[in-house]
């Protein structure tokens, strides 16, 4: 069974074990978590691979990649957790290289112990109504495609003008180079996002997960969110919509932004799901 929130559950489990973690999405269904924590001997480091659907099974290639990353990062231990079957060859590699395996049941049990079972019960009640484990949205493929095509055209146009020599002085040169450095990468990113068309935003019973294009996944726990604000305005025919997530970090506060209008994501829908999954515990305000 596909569990898009499983990487988030793994992070919660590792945090309960004292690990400070970062997560990177390799592809759909495969994530790598790097972690560190203090110990009597100094600092322990580990690398953990999460394999989930749409991957059909854990293969020897998965284990080879895990070992390669662990060697590059010089971690103390390497581990694996998965909700899909493991092939015989992969199992042999796990035993040969002493890769630790964390069962999903262990992770869920630890989370329920930490939360008193309330988080799991809340999600189950909501599942019966919505028939889904989490709200997720990919945005508008048409909008992503248009952003990609227009940016590519402007970037390639700037490149052509630069090669053709059709500019005046250093200011003109900087303008065309700026067009190339800005619009070409943007065009590649948006076009890739439109083709890949994976969920950009997920809202679960544990928090908000933002999968930024070509970047690491950002995760915001409900318990760490102080409040959410949003703004919306029109510039010519385009509506610009942004949500601001205020995160509590010790005695400080930082702000994370998600440009919903870039993806064509409906603001009202997102705010409704925030209320559903946070049980109304998060303050949501409109910026004037």
C-alpha positions, 0 to 999 in steps of 0.5 A: 500500500502506498504511503506518501507520508511514510518518509515523514513518519520515519523522520519523526521516529528518528527525531524521537531517537535523538537524531538530527536529520536531513532528507533528500528525495532520489526519485519517486519512492526512494529517499535518503536520510542523513543523521547525526547525534551526540554520544559518549564517544563524540558524535554518531552519524548514519545514513538511512534509505527509505523505499516505498511505492511506487517502487515495487521491491528493494533490489541489490541496486538500492543497497549498492547505492546506499553503501556508496552514499554511506562511503562518500559521507563516511557514516558510522552506520547504514540502514534501510526501512521499506514497505515493499518486498526485498529481493533475495539478492538484496537480502544477501547484500543486507546481510553481507554488509551488515545493513540494519533494517528498521521495520515499519511496525517499529516506527509506527509503534514508537510514534504512537508511544510518543503521541499516546496514539492520538495522532494515528487515531485522528488520521484514521477518523479523517481517512474514513471521511476522505478515503485518503491518507493525506491531501496532496496537490501537483498544481496546474500542469498547464501553468507549469508548462507555460512558465517553462516554455516562456522561460526557455524562449526568453533564455534561448532568445537572450543566448541567441542575441548574445551570440549574434552580438546584438547588444550595446556596451557592458550594460547590454551584455549584462542584460543578455547574460542575466537573461541566460542565467535566470530564464534558462535554468527557470525554464528547465526547472518548470518544464521538468516539474510539468513533465514529472508532475509529482505532488508539490505540497502535502498536508498530513496529520503530522504537518506540511511537506513542501517538495521544492523542485530540484531541492530537498523536501522541506517538512514543517511539523504542526507542533513547530508552526506558530501561525500561518499567514497568506496574501493575495494580489493581482498584477495585471491579469495574474493573481499572486498568492503566497502563504507564510509559515512561521516556524518556532525555533527555540526562542527565535522565529523564522518564516517559510514561504510557498508561492502557491500561484507559481503552481496554480494551487488553490489557496482556499483549498489549502487553508481548508486542509490545514484546518482539517489536518491540524484540527484547527490548532493553527492560527491562519490570518490574511495579510493586509 
